[in-house]
Structures are given as C-alpha cells and as structure tokens.
Amino acid sequence: MDIVLYALTALLYGGLAVAGWRAHRHTAVEPALAGMPSTGFATAAPAPVARSRASGMSGVGRALLLIALLVHGVLLHTTIFPQNAMIFGFAFALSAMFWLGAGIYWIESFFFPLDGLRLLVLPLACIASLLPLLFGGVRVLSYSAAPMFKLHFLIANIAYGLFAIAALHAVLMLMLERRLQRMRGLSTRHDGHGWLASWLDTLPPLLTLEKLLFRLIAAGFVLLTLTLVSGIAFNEQLVDRALRLDHKTVFAFLSWLMFGALLTARRISGWRGRAALRWVLASFAALLLAYVGSRFVFEVLLHRAVV
C-alpha cells in the first residue's frame, strides 16, 4: 500500500511540475514584443501581454495539487506513525517540510500569482516525497504516543514548512533584485529574454513578495518559539532535565535568535534588501542544521540512530 502512495504522490507532484514548466515555456512572451521589459518589480510597470502569463494556477491545477497534498499527507501519516509507534529521520523531516511548504503555496496561490514559486516547490516536493524510500534506516521512538511529544512534533514541522517557503521566497527575491541591478546598467534591448527572465516575470512585484516573506517569517517564528518551549517541557518530562546541550539544541536556539533579530530589525529600522534576504537564508540554514542536517550526519554518514 505504501509503495502505491509513494508512486501516486511523486506522479502528481512531478506531473504538475512538468505541466507547469511546459505551460510556462509555451506561454512565455518576449518582453520586446510587449513594447517594454516586464520585470516583475514594483518599480517597473509590466506590459499587458507579459502580465497575462502571471495568472496563477488554474482550477484544475489547484484541484490536482490538493489531491497530491492529501495523498502525501496520508503517506506521511502511515509511514511515520505505523501501529502506534513512530519512525522518523532526516528524509521524513524533509518530506514533511516540503509537504507543508506545498500546502502553504496552495493557500497563497488563491491570493497571489506565484507561478515562479510553484515551479520551485513542486519539483522539490516530488524529490523529498521519495527520500524515505532511499533513507529508511530510522529509529522507532518508544515515546511517540505521549501527547506532549505529538504536539511538539506537529508544531515543529509546521514551523519548518513555513521557514522552507520563506527561504524559497528569499531566493526568488534575490534573483529578482539581481536582475533589477543588471537592467539598471543595460539598455532594454540587451535585457535577458531567456527562460530565466520570462520565469521571473511570472512573479508579483518585489514589495508584494517582501510582505509575504515577513508574514511567513513572523508566523514561523511564533511556531518555532512554541516548538522550543514544548521541546523543553517534553524533555523535562522524559529525562527530568529541561535542556540537553547538544548540536540540535544549539542550532535550534541559534536559528531562533537569528530570526528574532531579523524581525526586530525589520520592525525598528525597516531592514530590507539583499542583506536581509541573505540573513533569512543563513537563519534557515541554521534551522536545517538543528535537526535535518544533524540526523543526516548520524543516520547516513555515521550509521547511528538518534532521537
């Protein structure tokens, strides 16, 4: 049964990703044909012809993505929680992260034309959904039935999903900013007309992406805070000690401090631009090292089971 769910999940994500890329290639319009460059930035008004390709997902596409999310969710539940036990590892963590990320994109797509983000999220979700087949040597957790642990696990994975989508937003914004800088030094006839330029044209203005980015980070920060609090409470319940100073704890608190500093600087001084985006990516990297990275090292490189 599990192999059918794996195949169906990968087929749906992969099919939607391929269909999205093919539709993008067929509907891409040369900016020169529209009379002016379509940049996707708030500082430039896109041409009507070029803007038509940023219409977002179709109703059929949203329905198929919803089916993919439901199938992936059932797959995660049956493989992570088999018969009142719990099996987990870095591959399952990545699969759950991109499942939640794809779900967040699905919700966002009702309000913003984020075709560029879809073309990143769906291939990553397809690959991540298959990783547990390759890296299945994980430890069965004996305390998975504890309500506190289930709450901690749920909150943590939602936080990871929010930060994963925020990191992808930051990557897209850096690419848009680089293109804007390049256009400032070049005449419009030398502006790129390739697949990358037309792909970036599908995105909303930078100011819209920035607003979405910090909303995601703020929500993720609240959930990450709850994750740390619930983790401390559960650890105290389990081993009668609130904190265990290991690599996972250090990187988790480091990422929490980094995201908190970002939000504070944003609120006080309106911090933005490339430096802020790179800080987002560095904070997300610390979060990955806190759990996914450490589990990868122990499970795959050292062949040791970890909690």
C-alpha positions in Angstrom: 0.0 0.0 0.0 2.8 2.4 0.9 4.5 2.0 -2.5 1.3 2.9 -4.2 1.1 6.1 -2.2 4.7 6.9 -2.9 4.2 6.4 -6.6 0.9 8.4 -6.7 2.5 11.3 -4.7 5.5 11.5 -6.9 3.4 11.2 -10.1 1.1 14.0 -9.0 3.8 16.4 -7.9 6.0 15.5 -10.9 3.2 15.8 -13.4 2.2 19.2 -12.1 5.8 20.4 -12.2 6.3 19.2 -15.7 3.0 20.7 -16.9 3.8 24.0 -15.2 7.2 24.2 -16.9 5.8 23.3 -20.3 3.0 25.8 -19.9 5.5 28.4 -18.9 7.7 27.7 -22.0 4.7 27.8 -24.4 3.2 31.0 -22.9 6.4 32.9 -22.4 6.3 36.2 -24.3 9.4 38.1 -25.4 9.5 41.3 -23.4 10.4 43.2 -26.6 7.1 42.2 -28.2 5.2 43.8 -25.5 6.8 47.2 -26.2 8.7 47.4 -22.9 10.5 45.0 -20.5 8.4 43.1 -18.0 10.5 42.9 -14.8 8.1 41.8 -12.1 9.4 44.6 -9.9 7.3 47.2 -8.1 9.4 49.9 -9.8 8.5 48.9 -13.4 5.0 48.6 -14.9 4.8 45.3 -16.7 3.4 45.2 -20.2 -0.1 43.9 -20.6 1.0 41.0 -22.8 3.7 39.8 -20.5 1.5 40.2 -17.4 -1.0 37.7 -18.9 1.3 34.8 -18.1 1.3 35.6 -14.3 -2.3 34.5 -13.9 -1.6 31.8 -11.3 -2.8 28.2 -11.2 -5.9 27.0 -13.0 -8.8 25.5 -11.1 -7.8 22.0 -12.4 -4.2 22.6 -11.2 -5.3 23.6 -7.8 -7.6 20.5 -7.5 -4.8 18.2 -8.6 -2.4 19.8 -6.1 -4.9 19.4 -3.3 -5.2 15.7 -4.2 -1.4 15.4 -4.2 -1.3 17.1 -0.7 -3.9 14.7 0.6 -2.2 11.6 -0.7 1.2 12.9 0.6 -0.4 13.6 4.0 -1.8 10.0 4.2 1.6 8.7 3.1 3.4 10.6 5.8 1.0 9.5 8.5 1.1 5.8 7.6 4.9 5.8 7.3 5.8 7.9 10.3 3.1 6.5 12.7 2.8 2.8 11.9 0.7 0.9 14.6 1.1 3.4 17.5 4.8 3.7 17.0 6.9 6.4 15.3 9.5 6.1 12.7 11.4 9.2 11.8 14.6 10.5 10.2 16.1 13.3 8.1 14.3 12.0 4.9 10.9 12.0 6.7 11.7 15.5 8.0 12.4 16.9 4.5 9.3 15.1 3.1 7.1 16.6 5.8 8.7 20.1 5.4 8.0 20.2 1.7 4.6 18.8 2.1 3.7 21.7 4.4 5.6 24.1 2.0 3.5 22.9 -0.9 0.4 23.3 1.2 1.3 26.9 2.1 1.9 27.6 -1.5 -1.5 26.2 -2.4 -3.1 28.6 0.0 -1.0 31.5 -1.2 -2.0 30.8 -4.8 -5.6 31.8 -4.1 -4.4 35.4 -3.4 -1.2 35.9 -5.5 0.1 34.7 -8.9 3.1 32.8 -7.6 3.8 30.6 -10.7 7.6 31.2 -10.2 7.4 29.7 -6.7 5.3 26.8 -7.9 8.0 25.8 -10.4 10.4 25.6 -7.5 8.2 24.0 -4.8 6.6 21.1 -6.8 9.9 19.5 -8.1 11.4 19.8 -4.6 8.3 18.2 -3.0 8.4 15.4 -5.6 12.0 14.6 -4.8 11.5 15.0 -1.0 8.5 12.6 -1.0 10.6 9.8 -2.4 13.6 10.3 0.0 12.2 8.0 2.7 12.4 5.1 0.2 16.2 5.7 -0.1 16.9 6.5 3.6 14.6 4.4 5.7 17.0 3.4 8.4 15.4 5.4 11.2 14.8 4.8 14.8 11.5 3.8 16.3 10.6 6.2 19.1 9.1 4.5 22.1 7.5 7.6 23.5 5.7 8.7 20.3 2.3 8.2 22.0 2.9 10.9 24.5 0.5 13.8 23.8 3.2 16.4 24.6 5.5 14.9 22.0 2.8 14.7 19.3 2.1 18.4 19.9 5.8 19.3 19.8 6.2 17.3 16.6 3.2 18.9 14.9 4.2 22.5 15.8 7.8 21.9 14.8 7.0 20.6 11.4 4.6 23.4 10.6 7.3 25.9 11.6 9.8 24.1 9.3 7.4 24.2 6.4 6.8 28.0 6.9 10.5 28.7 7.0 11.1 26.5 4.0 8.7 28.5 1.9 10.2 31.7 3.3 13.6 30.6 2.2 12.4 29.9 -1.3 10.8 33.4 -1.3 14.1 34.9 -0.3 15.9 33.0 -3.2 13.4 34.3 -5.7 13.7 37.9 -4.3 17.5 37.8 -4.6 17.2 36.7 -8.2 14.7 39.5 -8.9 17.0 42.0 -7.2 20.0 40.9 -9.2 18.0 41.2 -12.5 16.9 44.7 -11.5 20.5 45.7 -10.8 21.6 44.3 -14.2 18.8 46.1 -16.0 19.9 49.4 -14.5 23.3 49.0 -16.2 22.0 47.8 -19.6 19.7 49.1 -22.3 16.4 47.4 -22.6 17.4 45.7 -25.9 20.2 43.9 -24.0 17.8 42.6 -21.3 17.7 38.8 -21.0 14.9 37.2 -22.9 15.7 33.6 -22.0 13.7 31.2 -19.9 15.1 32.6 -16.6 13.9 36.1 -17.4 10.5 35.0 -18.5 10.2 32.8 -15.4 11.0 35.7 -13.1 8.3 37.7 -15.0 5.7 35.4 -13.5 6.3 36.7 -10.0 4.5 39.5 -8.2 6.3 42.8 -7.5 9.1 42.7 -5.0 7.1 44.7 -2.4 4.4 42.0 -2.5 6.9 39.2 -2.2 8.6 41.1 0.7 5.3 41.4 2.5 4.6 37.7 2.1 8.1 36.8 3.2 7.9 38.6 6.5 4.4 37.3 7.2 5.8 33.8 6.8 8.8 34.5 9.0 6.6 36.1 11.7 4.3 33.1 11.8 7.2 30.6 11.7 8.9 32.4 14.5 5.9 32.1 16.7 5.7 28.4 16.0 9.4 27.9 16.4 9.1 29.6 19.8 6.3 27.2 20.8 8.5 24.3 19.4 11.4 25.2 21.7 9.0 25.7 24.7 7.2 22.4 24.1 10.5 20.6 23.5 11.9 21.9 26.8 8.7 20.8 28.6 8.7 17.3 27.0 12.4 16.8 27.6 11.9 17.6 31.3 9.0 15.2 31.4 11.1 12.5 29.7 14.5 12.7 31.2 13.8 15.1 34.2 16.0 17.7 32.6 14.8 20.8 30.8 17.7 21.2 28.4 20.2 18.9 26.8 23.1 20.9 25.4 23.8 19.2 22.1 24.2 20.3 18.5 20.4 20.1 17.9 19.7 22.4 20.8 22.5 24.9 19.9 21.5 25.3 16.3 17.7 25.5 17.2 18.3 28.3 19.6 20.8 30.0 17.2 18.2 30.0 14.4 15.5 31.3 16.8 17.8 34.2 17.8 18.7 34.9 14.2 15.0 35.0 13.0 14.1 37.1 16.1 16.9 39.6 15.4 15.7 39.8 11.8 12.1 40.6 12.8 13.3 43.1 15.4 15.5 44.9 12.9 12.6 44.9 10.4 10.2 46.4 12.9 12.7 49.0 14.3 14.6 50.1 11.3 12.7 48.6 8.4 15.6 46.4 7.4 15.3 45.1 3.9 17.3 44.4 0.7 19.9 41.8 -0.1 21.5 41.8 3.4 18.1 40.9 5.0 17.4 38.2 2.4 20.8 36.6 3.0 20.2 36.7 6.7 16.9 34.8 6.1 18.8 32.1 4.2 21.5 31.9 6.9 18.8 31.6 9.6 17.1 28.8 7.6 20.4 27.0 7.2 20.9 27.1 10.9 17.4 25.6 11.4 18.2 22.8 8.9 21.4 22.0 10.8 19.4 21.9 14.0 17.6 18.8 13.0 17.6 17.6 9.4 21.4 18.1 9.0 22.3 16.5 12.3 20.1 13.5 11.5 21.7 13.1 8.1 25.2 13.1 9.6 24.2 10.5 12.2 22.0 8.2 10.1 23.8 8.3 6.7 27.4 9.1 7.4 27.9 7.7 10.9 25.1 5.0 10.7 23.9 5.8 14.2 20.3 6.2 15.3 19.4 9.4 17.1 16.3 10.7 18.8 
